[in-house]
Amino acid sequence: MFWVNVDKPTKRCIIHREGCRYEQAKDETLLKGIDELKRDGGWIFFPSIGEAENYCQREWEHKGYIVRRGGCCFI
């Protein structure tokens, strides 16, 4: 299972494995949601890496966002 961290201010979509240190530290704020996008982005859940990558490429890459897998998760 995977989480995509959409960060609008930095224009990045980073894919993390469930259980990695960044995913475990995720927290909903007024500006960033969990399973929803807010003004500054959010964390979106996907059951597979393929679905997460397809989402990032389809929704964000053409808008100039960097799409990558988290280094902590895919060593």
C-alpha positions, -999 to +999 in steps of 0.1 A: +000+000+000+012+035-009+007+071+000+013+101-023+024+133-007+012+161-030+029+193-020+016+222-039+040+249-027+071+229-038+053+213-068+062+177-058+044+144-057+064+119-036+053+083-033+059+066+000+053+030+012+029+026+040+049+023+072+079+044+062+089+072+086+075+100+064+041+082+060+039+075+097+046+112+105+019+125+082-006+147+099-037+166+087-035+204+090-056+233+080-038+235+047-029+199+040-053+169+042-053+132+045-072+115+017-082+149+005-064+178-011-065+212+005-048+245-004-012+232+001-019+196-010-024+164+010-017+127+014-036+104-010-038+066-005-034+040-033-034+002-030-006-003-056+025+015-068+012+015-103-020+034-093+000+059-073+024+066-102-005+068-128-023+093-106+008+115-102+016+114-139-020+120-150-029+148-125+004+165-117+033+159-140+018+180-168+015+209-143+053+209-138+053+188-106+083+166-098+070+130-095+093+105-077+094+076-053+106+085-018+142+076-013+135+061+022+110+037+007+126+023-024+163+017-017 
